[in-house]
């Protein structure tokens, strides 16, 4: 077990850049996908063969040296002495490991992670999977928190986020296709500095789209990205709403579309049971299309995560052709799977073999599959009347030298339609703002509970939310404010670190310098956002 844990920690670090955390806890729930992913991603048989051999040799010497305890059974006093020593060592370790953890106070997160105890980190992640904001985080009087929130959302009144959204133009009920791309960092695109030519289609699409160049993912897991574009509220402490028991009948983007007469679907190439997606989306009025809906002849390639993106897009085209005949607009949310370890996909599609298990290959195949999807879509009768929203769910990696490294949250986002002017929107914004901005472009009138805002409105104040399951951050005025358990607050001045040859709007690297004295106004704003979210969810005031 000791050797296997050491090997497991190595591979977990290789993938996530940290010791065991909440991802390890969550993965225990989905053993089929996770074990399958490990089997397809790593040389499991050679590793375990070596592990078995090492274990056998070590066990042999232990047994050989322990022969005296087999030949001559110890008396009661010896047994008691040995047992006492073990009990004392055990109790000392229970106290020593948490005490040593308190010494992990380097400004470099990698240093803290390297010196930490992986199993203890796993225990903490398991223990803190459900965090009560009001117990663990710095708070304000509730009334004051909502007063500060009103400064950010002027249309609200009282202790809620109810707003009446009105447009000065006629509503445009175009079809909408939302594509959330698995693990797609902004730094994969050529404009952000990538030199490997792995996103040729998206590189070309950005010149024809409304591109949001300064958008940040809300979290570092798929469920956080889905939560952000579906519920349009900042991430809350602990587990994502998608995976909570109280995850149904929420005020959602799907709910808005349904009010407007749209059919609403969530499409996923894998088993939607994973990460509780099926329970969440079906509980919020979406029709689910996942791998179970595919006929055998519709699957050309699949791995443990599901069918390849090409197969998912082929299925989506078929379903949208059927929907187009119903004389109702449709909203289809497609979640991709191919850009996920083990990064396997059909051979012969791109210049990187599908069995090379390369991240660059996964990114490039994902881009290739999307190119094919758009090529097919352009031939359909509904294409001219459809808006395509493309955004990553989160970055490929979340690890960095700081608590919340900004470059690990910067993601690409586009809105493309034959009728939408191509331009760049360069102001700071959050993943939760994307769909309210789309509703603004479609001139929707609706009663809203969203924290997310239409970034083209005159009263929009640029800010972004980035978080892990316990560190809750807000970016505003080039300052990052982070709320953490044990009522901790940290602030960092963000100084741009220029990368040569990259346009100003695509610069993503910042130096985070501790801010002293702190900006109290920004601390209070950050608290007001996260505290009111937690309060509203607790009171079940975010129901549709």
C-alpha positions in Angstrom: 0.0 0.0 0.0 2.9 2.4 0.8 4.5 1.7 -2.6 1.3 1.9 -4.5 0.4 5.2 -2.8 3.8 6.6 -3.7 3.3 5.7 -7.4 -0.3 7.0 -7.3 0.9 10.3 -5.9 3.4 10.6 -8.7 0.9 10.2 -11.4 -1.7 12.4 -9.7 1.0 15.1 -9.5 1.8 14.5 -13.1 -1.8 15.1 -14.1 -2.9 17.9 -11.7 0.3 19.4 -10.3 -0.8 18.9 -6.7 -1.0 16.1 -4.0 -4.4 14.5 -3.5 -7.2 17.0 -3.4 -11.0 17.1 -3.9 -10.6 15.7 -7.4 -9.3 12.4 -5.9 -12.3 12.3 -3.6 -14.7 12.9 -6.4 -13.1 10.3 -8.6 -13.8 7.6 -6.0 -17.5 7.9 -6.8 -17.0 7.1 -10.6 -14.8 4.0 -10.5 -15.8 2.7 -13.9 -14.7 5.8 -15.8 -11.7 6.6 -13.6 -10.3 3.0 -13.6 -10.9 2.8 -17.3 -9.2 6.1 -17.8 -6.1 4.9 -15.8 -6.0 1.6 -17.8 -6.1 3.5 -21.1 -3.8 6.3 -20.1 -0.9 4.5 -18.3 1.2 1.3 -18.6 -0.7 -0.3 -15.7 0.5 -3.9 -16.2 4.2 -3.1 -16.3 3.8 -0.7 -13.3 1.9 -3.3 -11.2 4.3 -6.1 -12.2 7.2 -4.0 -11.0 5.2 -3.1 -7.9 4.4 -6.7 -7.2 8.1 -7.7 -7.6 9.3 -5.0 -5.3 6.6 -5.9 -2.7 7.6 -9.6 -2.9 11.3 -8.8 -2.3 10.6 -6.4 0.6 8.1 -8.8 2.2 10.6 -11.7 1.9 13.2 -9.8 3.9 10.7 -8.7 6.4 9.5 -12.3 7.0 13.1 -13.5 7.1 14.1 -10.9 9.7 10.9 -11.5 11.7 11.5 -15.3 12.1 12.2 -14.9 15.8 8.6 -13.8 16.4 7.3 -16.9 14.7 9.7 -19.4 16.3 9.3 -18.0 19.8 6.0 -16.5 20.6 6.5 -13.4 22.7 5.1 -13.4 26.3 2.2 -11.1 27.3 4.6 -8.4 28.7 6.5 -8.1 25.4 3.3 -8.0 23.4 2.1 -5.2 25.6 5.3 -3.3 25.3 5.3 -3.6 21.5 1.6 -2.7 21.3 2.2 0.3 23.5 5.0 1.6 21.3 2.8 1.3 18.2 -0.1 3.1 19.9 2.2 5.9 21.1 3.7 6.3 17.6 0.2 6.3 16.1 -1.0 9.0 18.5 2.1 11.1 17.8 1.5 10.8 14.1 -2.1 12.0 14.5 -0.8 15.1 16.2 2.4 15.6 14.2 1.0 15.5 10.6 -1.5 18.3 11.1 1.1 20.3 13.1 3.6 19.9 10.2 1.0 20.9 7.7 0.9 24.3 9.4 4.5 24.9 8.5 3.6 24.7 4.8 3.5 28.4 4.4 5.7 29.1 1.4 4.5 31.7 -1.1 5.0 29.1 -3.8 2.1 26.6 -3.9 4.3 24.0 -5.6 6.7 24.0 -2.6 3.8 23.6 -0.1 2.3 20.8 -2.2 5.6 18.9 -2.5 6.3 18.9 1.2 2.7 18.0 2.2 1.4 14.5 3.1 -0.7 13.2 0.3 -2.9 10.9 2.4 -3.5 13.8 4.9 -4.4 16.1 2.0 -6.9 13.4 0.8 -8.4 13.4 4.3 -8.8 17.2 4.4 -10.4 17.2 0.9 -12.9 14.5 2.0 -13.6 16.4 5.2 -14.1 19.8 3.5 -16.1 18.6 0.5 -19.1 20.3 2.0 -18.2 23.7 3.3 -20.7 26.0 5.1 -19.7 29.5 4.0 -21.1 31.1 7.2 -19.0 28.8 9.4 -15.7 28.8 7.6 -15.4 32.2 5.7 -15.3 35.9 6.6 -18.8 37.4 6.6 -20.6 40.7 6.7 -24.0 41.5 8.3 -26.4 39.9 5.8 -28.2 43.2 5.1 -24.9 45.0 4.4 -23.9 42.2 2.0 -27.0 42.8 -0.1 -26.6 46.6 0.0 -23.0 46.1 -1.5 -24.4 43.6 -4.0 -26.9 46.2 -5.2 -24.0 48.5 -6.1 -23.0 45.8 -8.6 -26.5 44.8 -9.6 -28.5 48.0 -9.5 -31.8 46.5 -10.6 -32.1 44.2 -7.5 -33.9 45.1 -4.3 -34.1 43.3 -1.0 -32.3 40.1 -0.2 -32.5 38.5 -3.6 -31.2 38.9 -7.1 -34.5 39.4 -8.9 -34.1 41.7 -11.9 -36.4 42.7 -14.8 -34.4 42.6 -18.0 -35.8 44.7 -20.8 -34.6 45.2 -24.4 -35.3 48.1 -26.7 -35.6 45.8 -29.7 -37.8 43.0 -30.9 -36.8 39.5 -29.6 -34.9 37.3 -32.0 -35.7 33.7 -31.4 -32.7 32.2 -33.3 -31.7 28.6 -32.6 -28.8 28.4 -30.1 -26.0 25.7 -29.9 -23.8 26.0 -26.9 -20.6 24.0 -27.1 -18.6 23.6 -23.9 -15.2 22.2 -24.8 -13.4 19.8 -22.3 -10.2 21.2 -20.8 -9.5 23.9 -23.3 -7.0 26.6 -22.2 -6.7 29.9 -23.9 -3.0 29.3 -24.3 -3.8 26.5 -26.9 -4.8 29.1 -29.4 -2.3 30.8 -31.7 -3.4 34.3 -30.8 -2.5 33.6 -27.1 1.0 32.6 -28.1 0.8 28.9 -29.0 3.2 27.9 -31.8 2.1 24.3 -32.4 -0.8 25.0 -34.8 -3.2 22.8 -32.8 -6.3 24.9 -33.2 -6.4 26.0 -36.8 -10.2 26.0 -37.0 -10.8 28.1 -33.9 -7.9 30.4 -35.0 -9.9 31.0 -38.2 -13.2 31.3 -36.4 -12.1 34.1 -34.1 -11.8 36.4 -37.1 -15.5 35.8 -38.0 -16.9 35.8 -34.4 -17.7 38.0 -31.5 -14.6 37.0 -29.4 -14.3 37.5 -25.7 -10.5 37.8 -25.2 -10.4 38.4 -21.4 -12.8 35.8 -20.0 -12.1 33.6 -17.0 -13.4 30.2 -16.1 -15.3 30.0 -12.7 -13.5 26.9 -11.6 -11.2 24.0 -12.5 -13.6 21.2 -13.0 -16.2 20.4 -15.7 -19.1 20.7 -13.2 -18.0 24.2 -12.4 -18.0 25.2 -16.0 -21.4 23.6 -16.6 -22.7 25.4 -13.4 -21.4 28.7 -14.7 -23.0 28.7 -18.1 -26.3 27.0 -16.8 -27.0 28.9 -13.6 -24.9 32.0 -14.2 -23.9 32.5 -10.6 -20.5 32.7 -8.9 -19.1 29.4 -7.6 -20.0 28.5 -4.0 -17.8 26.9 -1.3 -17.5 23.2 -1.4 -19.0 20.9 -4.0 -20.5 22.3 -7.2 -24.3 22.7 -7.3 -24.4 20.1 -10.1 -23.4 17.4 -7.6 -25.5 18.5 -4.7 -28.7 16.9 -3.6 -30.5 20.2 -3.9 -29.7 20.8 -7.6 -33.1 20.7 -9.2 -35.7 23.3 -10.4 -33.0 26.1 -10.3 -33.3 29.3 -12.3 -31.3 28.4 -15.4 -30.5 29.4 -19.0 -32.6 26.4 -20.1 -35.5 27.8 -18.1 -35.2 31.1 -20.0 -35.2 29.3 -23.4 -38.2 27.2 -22.4 -40.1 30.3 -21.5 -39.4 31.5 -25.0 -40.8 28.3 -26.6 -37.5 26.5 -27.3 -36.8 22.8 -27.1 -34.0 22.3 -24.6 -31.4 19.5 -24.7 -28.1 18.6 -23.0 -25.9 16.4 -25.2 -23.0 14.4 -23.9 -20.9 11.7 -25.7 -20.3 9.8 -22.5 -22.5 8.4 -19.7 -24.4 11.5 -18.2 -24.4 9.7 -14.9 -20.8 10.8 -14.5 -20.4 13.9 -12.3 -24.2 13.8 -11.7 -24.9 15.6 -15.0 -27.9 13.6 -15.8 -29.6 14.2 -12.4 -28.8 17.9 -12.6 -29.9 18.6 -16.2 -33.0 16.4 -16.2 -33.9 18.0 -12.9 -33.8 21.4 -14.5 -36.0 20.6 -17.5 -33.4 19.5 -20.1 -33.9 16.4 -22.3 -30.8 14.2 -22.0 -28.9 12.8 -25.0 -25.9 10.7 -24.0 -24.1 7.6 -25.1 -27.1 5.4 -24.2 -29.0 7.1 -27.0 -26.5 6.0 -29.7 -27.2 3.1 -32.0 -24.2 0.8 -32.5 -23.8 2.0 -36.1 -23.6 5.6 -34.9 -20.4 4.9 -32.9 -17.2 4.9 -35.0 -14.8 5.3 -32.0 -15.1 5.5 -28.2 -12.9 5.3 -25.1 -13.8 5.2 -21.4 -15.2 8.8 -21.5 -17.5 8.1 -24.4 -17.9 8.4 -28.1 -15.5 10.7 -30.0 -16.5 14.2 -30.8 -17.2 13.5 -34.4 -19.8 10.9 -33.4 -21.4 13.3 -31.0 -21.6 16.1 -33.6 -23.0 13.6 -36.2 -25.7 12.7 -33.7 -26.4 16.4 -32.9 -26.8 17.2 -36.6 -29.4 14.4 -37.0 -31.3 15.6 -33.9 -31.3 19.3 -35.0 -32.6 18.4 -38.4 -35.5 16.7 -36.7 -36.0 19.6 -34.4 -35.9 22.1 -37.3 -39.0 20.4 -38.8 -41.0 21.1 -35.6 -41.2 24.8 -36.3 -39.9 25.6 -32.8 -36.5 27.1 -32.1 -34.0 24.8 -30.3 -31.4 25.2 -27.6 -28.8 22.4 -27.5 -26.0 22.3 -25.1 -23.2 20.0 -26.3 -20.4 18.9 -23.9 -17.3 17.4 -25.6 -15.2 14.6 -24.3 -12.2 14.0 -26.7 -9.8 16.4 -25.1 -9.5 14.4 -21.9 -6.8 11.9 -20.9 -6.2 9.3 -22.4 -6.4 11.6 -25.4 -7.3 8.8 -27.8 -9.3 9.4 -31.0 -9.7 7.9 -34.5 -6.4 7.5 -36.4 -6.0 9.2 -39.8 -7.9 12.4 -38.9 -5.0 14.7 -38.0 -1.2 14.6 -38.3 -0.8 13.3 -34.7 -1.7 9.6 -34.3 -4.8 8.8 -32.2 -3.0 6.2 -30.2 -0.1 8.4 -29.2 -2.0 9.7 -26.1 -0.8 13.2 -26.7 -2.5 16.3 -25.2 -1.7 18.3 -28.3 -3.3 15.5 -30.3 -6.5 15.7 -28.1 -6.6 19.5 -28.6 -6.0 19.3 -32.4 -8.6 16.4 -32.9 -11.2 18.4 -30.9 -10.5 21.4 -33.2 -10.8 19.1 -36.3 -14.1 17.6 -35.1 -15.5 21.0 -34.6 -14.4 22.0 -38.1 -16.3 19.0 -39.5 -19.4 19.9 -37.4 -19.5 23.5 -38.8 -19.0 22.1 -42.3 -22.0 19.8 -41.9 -24.1 22.5 -40.2 -23.6 25.0 -43.0 -25.4 22.6 -45.4 -28.5 22.4 -43.2 -31.6 24.6 -43.6 -31.4 25.9 -40.0 -27.8 27.1 -40.1 -28.5 30.7 -41.1 -30.9 31.1 -38.2 -28.6 29.7 -35.5 -26.2 31.2 -33.0 -23.2 29.1 -31.9 -21.7 29.8 -28.5 -18.3 28.1 -28.0 -16.5 28.2 -24.6 -14.2 26.0 -22.6 -15.5 24.4 -19.4 -12.1 25.0 -17.7 -8.4 25.0 -18.4 -6.3 21.9 -19.0 -4.5 22.4 -15.7 -5.1 24.4 -12.6 -1.8 24.1 -10.8 0.6 27.0 -10.4 2.9 28.8 -8.1 0.1 30.8 -6.5 -3.2 29.8 -4.9 -5.2 30.9 -8.0 -2.8 31.3 -10.9 -4.7 33.5 -13.4 -3.3 31.9 -16.6 -4.9 28.6 -15.4 -8.4 30.1 -15.6 -8.2 32.1 -18.9 -10.3 30.3 -21.5 -11.4 31.0 -25.1 -15.0 32.1 -25.8 -16.8 32.9 -29.1 -20.3 33.7 -30.3 -20.6 33.0 -34.0 -23.6 33.5 -36.3 -24.0 34.6 -39.9 -25.9 37.7 -38.5 -23.5 38.7 -35.7 -20.8 41.3 -36.4 -17.2 40.0 -35.9 -15.4 41.9 -33.2 -13.3 41.6 -30.1 -14.6 42.3 -26.6 -11.5 42.9 -24.5 -12.9 43.9 -21.1 -12.6 41.6 -18.1 -15.5 39.2 -17.7 -16.6 35.9 -16.1 -17.8 32.7 -17.5 -21.1 33.4 -15.8 -21.7 36.5 -18.0 -21.6 34.6 -21.3 -25.2 33.5 -21.6 -26.8 36.7 -20.2 -24.7 38.5 -22.9 -26.2 36.2 -25.5 -29.7 36.9 -24.2 -28.9 40.6 -24.6 -27.8 40.0 -28.2 -31.0 38.2 -28.9 -32.9 41.1 -27.2 -34.7 38.8 -24.8 -37.1 40.3 -22.2 -37.1 38.2 -19.0 -37.3 38.1 -15.3 -33.8 37.2 -14.1 -32.1 35.9 -11.0 -28.7 35.7 -12.6 -25.5 37.1 -11.1 -24.1 37.0 -14.6 -24.6 40.2 -16.6 -24.8 41.4 -20.2 -21.3 42.8 -20.6 -22.5 45.2 -23.3 -24.9 47.0 -20.9 -23.7 50.5 -19.7 -24.0 49.6 -16.1 -21.7 46.5 -16.3 -18.7 46.7 -14.0 -15.8 44.4 -15.2 -14.9 41.6 -12.7 -14.3 37.9 -12.8 -14.8 35.0 -10.4 -12.2 32.2 -10.1 -12.3 29.5 -7.5 -11.3 26.0 -6.3 -13.6 24.1 -4.0 -12.4 26.2 -1.1 -10.5 29.2 -2.3 -13.0 31.8 -3.7 -11.5 34.6 -5.7 -12.6 37.8 -7.5 -10.6 39.9 -9.9 -11.3 43.6 -10.2 -9.1 46.7 -10.8 -6.0 44.5 -11.3 -6.4 43.1 -7.8 -7.2 39.5 -6.9 -9.1 39.0 -3.6 -9.2 35.5 -2.2 -11.5 34.2 0.6 -10.4 31.0 2.2 -11.6 28.8 5.1 -10.7 29.8 8.7 -11.9 33.3 7.8 -8.7 34.1 5.8 -8.6 36.9 3.3 -5.6 37.6 0.9 -5.2 40.2 -1.7 -2.7 40.4 -4.6 -1.7 43.2 -6.9 -1.7 41.8 -10.5 1.2 43.0 -12.5 1.2 42.0 -16.2 4.2 40.0 -17.3 4.5 40.7 -21.0 5.1 38.0 -23.5 6.8 39.2 -26.6 5.0 39.0 -29.9 1.5 38.7 -28.3 -1.1 41.4 -28.7 -2.2 43.3 -25.5 -5.6 41.7 -25.4 -4.1 38.1 -25.4 -1.6 38.6 -22.6 -2.4 36.1 -19.9 0.5 36.0 -17.4 0.5 38.1 -14.2 2.8 38.4 -11.3 0.7 38.2 -8.1 2.3 40.4 -5.4 0.8 40.5 -1.9 -1.2 43.7 -1.4 -0.5 45.8 1.7 -2.6 47.6 2.9 -5.6 45.7 1.7 -8.4 47.3 -0.4 -11.3 47.0 2.1 -13.8 47.9 -0.5 -12.8 45.0 -2.8 -12.7 42.6 0.2 -16.3 43.6 1.0 -17.4 43.3 -2.6 -15.9 39.8 -2.8 -17.6 38.8 0.5 -20.9 40.2 -0.7 -20.9 38.1 -3.9 -19.9 34.8 -2.3 -21.9 35.4 0.9 -25.2 36.2 -0.9 -24.8 33.3 -3.2 -24.5 31.0 -0.3 -27.4 32.7 1.5 -29.7 32.5 -1.5 -28.9 28.8 -2.1 -29.4 28.0 1.5 -32.8 29.7 1.5 -33.7 28.0 -1.8 -34.3 31.4 -3.3 -32.6 30.5 -6.6 -35.5 28.3 -7.7 -37.1 28.9 -11.1 
